[in-house]
Amino acid sequence: MSAGQEAVGGSLTWTSAFGRACGWLLQKIVNGLAISKISPNALTFIGLVINIAAALFFGFARGDHAVRYFFYAGLVIIGAGLFDMVDGRVARQTNQVSIFGAFFDSVMDRYSDVAIFFGLLVFYARGNRLFYVGLVAFVMTASLMVSYTRARAEALIGSCKVGFMERPERIVCVILGALFNRWGVMAPALWVLALFSTITVIHRIRYTYNETERMKLLAR
């Protein structure tokens, strides 16, 4: 084995070990929550409350403490993401999976997204940065449209999972922008969100059009 292959093999080993460790820790958390008998819907709602706390950090960020508050917001959103990861697992482990649970999770996710972007909107409004107020409003609308186009399309054609900028990708962009805003990362993160969310919406519209036309031809 060459030195390069050894390096790659070592990297994969460390990556696999890290992945297994994270999976083990996550499962321990799920096991504890399952034993506590907490409702998966309650976990989903707690995730929303935590995201609202992140929005407050964004909204109150100003002056010398703005970078610190943005950093706190990023950490809080990571914490909220933990509840996003465990609510479904707890539901499956405790046999509480339900259609309403999936609906409730989706609705709370939309509220969480709006809360986070509203916090950013307040931040830019307080700083009289009107261009970025408009940009955040556009990103908020585009993010909701990414979810809406999928939901509406799936009511018509069964499945519409095309497009890149799903919720996990959007949340990662916001987290990176918040954690590294000391170097002005939030502004380009918003541009990335605006561009790729719009592309995803267009992709889903086109995909749904093609599928409905295909269904029309098959029905003849």
C-alpha positions as CSV (number, residue, x, y, z in Angstrom):
1,M,0.0,0.0,0.0
2,S,1.4,3.4,-1.0
3,A,1.7,6.3,1.5
4,G,-1.1,8.1,-0.3
5,Q,-3.4,5.1,0.1
6,E,-2.4,4.8,3.8
7,A,-3.4,8.4,4.3
8,V,-6.7,8.0,2.6
9,G,-7.4,4.8,4.6
10,G,-6.5,6.5,7.8
11,S,-8.8,9.5,6.9
12,L,-11.7,7.1,6.2
13,T,-11.1,5.3,9.4
14,W,-11.2,8.5,11.5
15,T,-14.3,9.6,9.5
16,S,-16.0,6.3,10.1
17,A,-15.1,6.3,13.8
18,F,-16.4,9.8,14.2
19,G,-19.7,8.9,12.4
20,R,-20.1,5.9,14.6
21,A,-19.5,7.9,17.7
22,C,-22.0,10.5,16.7
23,G,-24.6,7.8,15.8
24,W,-23.9,6.1,19.2
25,L,-24.4,9.4,21.1
26,L,-27.6,10.2,19.2
27,Q,-29.0,6.8,19.9
28,K,-28.3,7.2,23.6
29,I,-30.2,10.5,23.6
30,V,-33.1,8.8,21.7
31,N,-33.1,6.0,24.2
32,G,-33.2,8.4,27.1
33,L,-36.0,10.4,25.6
34,A,-38.0,7.2,24.8
35,I,-37.7,6.1,28.4
36,S,-38.9,9.5,29.6
37,K,-42.2,8.9,27.6
38,I,-42.0,12.5,26.2
39,S,-44.2,13.0,23.2
40,P,-42.4,13.3,19.8
41,N,-44.7,16.3,19.1
42,A,-43.5,17.9,22.3
43,L,-39.9,17.5,21.1
44,T,-40.9,19.1,17.8
45,F,-42.4,22.1,19.6
46,I,-39.4,22.5,21.8
47,G,-37.3,22.7,18.6
48,L,-39.5,25.6,17.5
49,V,-39.0,27.4,20.8
50,I,-35.3,27.0,20.6
51,N,-35.3,28.5,17.1
52,I,-37.3,31.4,18.4
53,A,-34.5,32.0,20.9
54,A,-32.0,32.0,18.0
55,A,-34.2,34.6,16.2
56,L,-34.1,36.8,19.4
57,F,-30.3,36.7,19.3
58,F,-30.4,37.8,15.7
59,G,-32.9,40.5,16.4
60,F,-31.1,42.0,19.4
61,A,-27.7,41.8,17.9
62,R,-26.3,45.3,17.5
63,G,-23.1,47.2,17.8
64,D,-20.1,45.7,19.6
65,H,-22.0,42.6,20.6
66,A,-23.5,41.8,17.2
67,V,-20.8,39.2,16.3
68,R,-21.2,37.5,19.7
69,Y,-25.0,37.4,19.4
70,F,-24.8,35.9,15.9
71,F,-22.4,33.3,17.2
72,Y,-24.8,32.4,20.0
73,A,-27.6,32.2,17.5
74,G,-25.7,29.8,15.4
75,L,-25.0,27.5,18.4
76,V,-28.7,27.7,19.4
77,I,-29.8,26.7,15.9
78,I,-27.4,23.7,16.1
79,G,-29.2,22.8,19.4
80,A,-32.6,23.1,17.7
81,G,-31.3,20.8,15.0
82,L,-30.8,18.1,17.6
83,F,-34.5,18.1,18.3
84,D,-35.1,17.9,14.6
85,M,-33.0,14.8,14.5
86,V,-34.5,13.0,17.4
87,D,-38.2,13.6,17.3
88,G,-38.8,11.2,14.4
89,R,-36.5,8.6,15.9
90,V,-38.2,8.8,19.2
91,A,-41.6,8.4,17.4
92,R,-40.4,5.3,15.6
93,Q,-38.8,3.8,18.7
94,T,-41.9,4.3,20.9
95,N,-44.4,3.3,18.1
96,Q,-45.9,6.8,18.0
97,V,-45.4,7.4,14.3
98,S,-48.5,9.1,12.9
99,I,-49.7,11.1,9.9
100,F,-50.5,14.0,12.1
101,G,-47.0,13.9,13.6
102,A,-45.5,14.3,10.2
103,F,-47.9,17.1,9.4
104,F,-47.1,18.8,12.8
105,D,-43.4,18.5,12.2
106,S,-43.6,20.1,8.8
107,V,-45.7,23.0,10.1
108,M,-43.3,23.6,13.0
109,D,-40.4,23.6,10.6
110,R,-42.0,26.3,8.6
111,Y,-42.5,28.4,11.7
112,S,-38.9,27.9,12.7
113,D,-37.7,29.0,9.3
114,V,-39.8,32.2,9.4
115,A,-38.7,32.9,13.0
116,I,-35.0,32.7,12.1
117,F,-35.3,34.9,9.0
118,F,-37.6,37.3,10.8
119,G,-34.8,37.7,13.4
120,L,-32.4,38.5,10.7
121,L,-34.8,40.9,9.1
122,V,-35.1,42.8,12.4
123,F,-31.3,42.9,12.7
124,Y,-30.9,44.5,9.3
125,A,-33.9,46.9,9.8
126,R,-32.4,48.1,13.1
127,G,-29.2,48.9,11.3
128,N,-31.0,50.7,8.4
129,R,-29.6,48.2,5.9
130,L,-32.7,48.3,3.8
131,F,-31.2,46.3,0.9
132,Y,-30.6,43.4,3.2
133,V,-34.0,43.7,4.7
134,G,-35.4,43.1,1.2
135,L,-32.9,40.3,0.6
136,V,-33.9,38.5,3.8
137,A,-37.6,39.0,3.0
138,F,-36.9,37.4,-0.4
139,V,-35.0,34.5,1.1
140,M,-37.8,33.9,3.6
141,T,-40.4,33.8,0.8
142,A,-38.2,31.6,-1.4
143,S,-37.6,29.2,1.4
144,L,-41.4,28.8,2.0
145,M,-41.9,28.4,-1.7
146,V,-39.4,25.5,-1.8
147,S,-41.5,23.7,0.8
148,Y,-44.9,24.8,-0.8
149,T,-44.0,23.7,-4.3
150,R,-43.0,20.2,-3.1
151,A,-46.2,19.8,-0.9
152,R,-48.5,21.1,-3.7
153,A,-46.7,19.0,-6.4
154,E,-46.9,15.8,-4.3
155,A,-50.6,16.3,-3.9
156,L,-50.8,16.1,-7.7
157,I,-48.1,13.8,-8.9
158,G,-47.1,11.7,-5.8
159,S,-43.4,12.7,-5.4
160,C,-41.4,15.8,-6.0
161,K,-38.0,15.6,-4.3
162,V,-36.0,17.3,-7.0
163,G,-33.9,20.4,-6.2
164,F,-30.9,21.0,-4.0
165,M,-31.9,23.6,-1.4
166,E,-33.9,21.6,1.0
167,R,-34.3,22.6,4.7
168,P,-31.1,21.0,6.0
169,E,-29.0,22.8,3.4
170,R,-30.8,26.1,4.2
171,I,-30.2,25.6,8.0
172,V,-26.5,24.8,7.4
173,C,-26.1,28.0,5.4
174,V,-27.7,30.1,8.2
175,I,-25.5,28.4,10.8
176,L,-22.3,29.0,8.8
177,G,-23.3,32.6,8.3
178,A,-24.1,33.1,12.0
179,L,-20.9,31.3,13.4
180,F,-18.6,33.1,11.0
181,N,-20.2,36.5,10.7
182,R,-17.1,38.0,12.3
183,W,-15.8,37.8,8.7
184,G,-19.0,38.9,7.1
185,V,-20.2,35.4,6.1
186,M,-23.9,36.0,6.6
187,A,-24.3,38.3,3.6
188,P,-22.9,35.8,1.1
189,A,-24.9,33.0,2.8
190,L,-28.1,35.0,2.2
191,W,-27.1,35.3,-1.5
192,V,-26.5,31.6,-1.7
193,L,-29.9,30.9,-0.1
194,A,-31.7,33.4,-2.5
195,L,-30.1,31.9,-5.6
196,F,-30.4,28.2,-4.9
197,S,-33.8,28.4,-3.3
198,T,-35.1,30.2,-6.4
199,I,-33.4,27.6,-8.7
200,T,-35.0,24.8,-6.6
201,V,-38.5,26.3,-6.9
202,I,-38.0,26.7,-10.7
203,H,-36.8,23.1,-10.9
204,R,-39.8,21.8,-9.1
205,I,-42.2,23.8,-11.2
206,R,-40.6,22.5,-14.4
207,Y,-40.5,18.9,-13.0
208,T,-44.2,19.1,-12.0
209,Y,-45.1,20.5,-15.4
210,N,-43.3,17.6,-17.2
211,E,-44.9,15.0,-14.9
212,T,-48.4,16.3,-15.4
213,E,-47.9,16.4,-19.2
214,R,-46.6,12.8,-19.0
215,M,-49.6,11.8,-17.0
216,K,-51.9,13.5,-19.5
217,L,-50.3,11.5,-22.4
218,L,-50.6,8.2,-20.4
219,A,-54.3,8.9,-19.8
220,R,-55.1,9.1,-23.5
